[in-house]
């Protein structure tokens, strides 16, 4: 690689602006560590005159990123727009075709188009780096690709969304309800104005798909997955978990079961004393199980411009050192497709909460229906609300199949004594 390197930064939101400042501040440090001099040749965003935290050189400002690679000789391009399609995909695609190294934090893009883009990078002998797309500042992808390269990984479990983790932690600590805590998270910048992607599990699923591909040397799965978020978790669930000596966490889990891929994202009840049960606030953590290494744990801040920029800079130094690597650790042709594990066979214990009219016979209706679907009860707690003439019935089940639990819960829709669809949280 030549000594002088031209860099373009596309997307100047919180992360892009912060990164640009880091690049300008650390030019000398980068040169000392890599022997390369970097030059910011172009920056790009929709609004040239928007007020930003860090100074932007308007002489190198573009509103159309495609014009950058048409008009300038760029060696490395940072894509920080964040969409899975449209201009995000187009600028990465065109850059790779023009033999420009690409570094991105875009999990949506990589989880959807990573196979195609990695093949493009391999064909053109350039890097496609995306460490910042999963778990912010935690170097999880490089750990899998390099540090654990000769291990056989069989399972990955992670808290991978700082927004959801902050909300669940704050509900427990403050005794405030979901909506109140969400507003606080938004005011602190931990949650987006429209937080749906973080709260419904989609954000974590994108990251799990990337982790699956790297950990198991497979193509990115296109399957419909078991996915639920935290939108239906209420303060009474947090309190009940506490009484049971447990905590609620949103987990992303991927593993190989009977030679098949099983990816899932959902809230879990974990023991209070467990390691992952004590990852609080906006922190992320990933647990890898492999052979011969055993269990490896990585923990750190999973979101925000600082941790994300740290991973982007790590990718930059890797590229500047001349490391042309397969984006997913091994070549595209050696990454096979994998069959999907049948989620209906998944067995687990469940926490079920029923909101009911408090009158005789309702509890027996519920227990009879559970028995009909071969779901046995380990523990039952009834919490009446006398003023409202309602009650919460909490049931912890023995292990049961996903197939039976889904069928059973659907059948409760016809019961007028049950006021809303039951809340389900899986035990971990």
C-alpha positions, 0 to 999 in steps of 0.5 A, a space after each residue: 500500500 502507498 504511503 499517502 492514503 486518501 480517505 472519504 467519510 460518508 455520513 456525518 451523524 453522531 458517529 461520522 462527525 465523531 470519527 472525523 474528529 478522531 481522524 484529524 486528531 490522531 493523524 500522527 499516531 496513525 502514521 507512527 503505528 502504520 507508516 501511512 499518512 492519512 488525508 481526509 479527501 472528502 466528506 459527505 452528508 445531505 445538509 452542508 450547513 447543519 450545525 455539528 459538534 465538530 468542525 467540517 471542512 466545507 471545501 471537501 464537502 459532497 452531498 452525493 457520495 457517488 460523485 466522490 468516487 467519480 471525481 477523487 482518488 479515494 483509497 479508503 471509504 467509511 460508510 456511516 449512513 446506516 441504511 440496508 439499501 439505497 445509497 448505503 448499498 450503492 456507495 459500498 458496492 461502487 467503492 468495492 468495484 473501484 478497488 476502494 477499501 470500505 469500512 462500515 458500522 452498518 449492521 443492517 447492510 451487512 446482515 442483508 447484503 454481506 455475502 454479495 458485498 464480501 464476494 465483491 471485496 474478494 474479487 477486487 482484492 480489497 477489504 470490507 471491514 465491519 467490526 463496528 456493526 456488532 457490539 460497538 467498541 467490543 472487538 468481537 468480530 476480530 476476536 472470532 476472525 483472528 484470536 479464535 480462528 482455529 477454534 470450533 465455536 458452537 454457541 454465541 450468547 449476547 446482550 447486544 442492544 444498549 437501548 433495551 438493556 438500559 431500559 430493563 436495568 432502569 425499570 428495575 432500579 427506578 421502579 418506573 414503568 416502560 414508557 417513563 424509562 423510554 422517555 428518559 433513555 431518549 432524553 439521554 440519547 440512549 434511544 432514538 426518537 423512533 426506537 422501534 428497531 432497538 426495542 422489537 429485537 430487529 437490531 439484535 437479530 441483524 447482529 446475530 446473523 453477522 455473528 452466526 456467519 463468522 462463528 460458524 463459517 456459513 453464509 448469512 442466514 435468510 431464515 425467518 427467526 424466533 424474534 421478540 423484543 421488550 415492548 411487552 415487558 411491564 414493571 410487574 414482570 420486572 418486580 416478579 422476576 426480582 421476587 423469583 431471584 431473577 432478572 430480565 434481559 434481551 438476549 441474542 443467541 445463535 448455536 448449532 443444534 444437530 448440525 442445524 442453525 438456531 438463531 433467536 432473539 427474545 427476552 430471557 429470565 436469568 438468575 440474579 447471580 449469573 454473569 450475563 444477568 449483571 450486565 447493566 445499563 448500556 453495556 453489551 457482553 458476548 459469551 462465546 463457547 468453543 473448542 478447545 478454548 472453552 468459554 470466552 467473555 467480552 464486555 464493553 460499551 455497545 453503542 455511542 459515537 466513542 465506542 463505535 469510532 474505536 472499532 472503526 479506527 481499529 478497522 482502519 489500522 488493520 487496512 493501513 497495515 496492508 492486511 487484505 483479509 476475507 471479510 468473513 474470515 474465510 473465502 466466500 466459496 468456502 462458506 456453505 449454506 446451512 439448514 435451519 433448526 426446526 424452532 417447533 422442537 425447541 424446549 424451554 421453561 416459560 414464565 407466563 403472565 395472565 391478566 384476568 378478571 378475578 372471579 371463581 373458575 378462571 384459574 382452573 380454565 387456565 390450568 386445564 388449557 395448559 394441561 391440554 397442551 401438555 404444559 406442566 406447572 412448576 410454580 404458580 403465583 396469583 396477585 389480585 388487584 381488588 379495586 379493579 377486580 382483576 388479577 395477575 396469574 404468573 406461572 413458571 412451567 416445566 420444559 415444554 416445546 415451542 410448538 405446544 406453547 404457541 398453540 396453547 397461548 393462541 387458544 386463550 384468545 377466545 377466553 373473555 376472562 383473559 384481558 390481554 394476550 399472555 406475556 411470555 418470557 423464556 427462562 435461560 
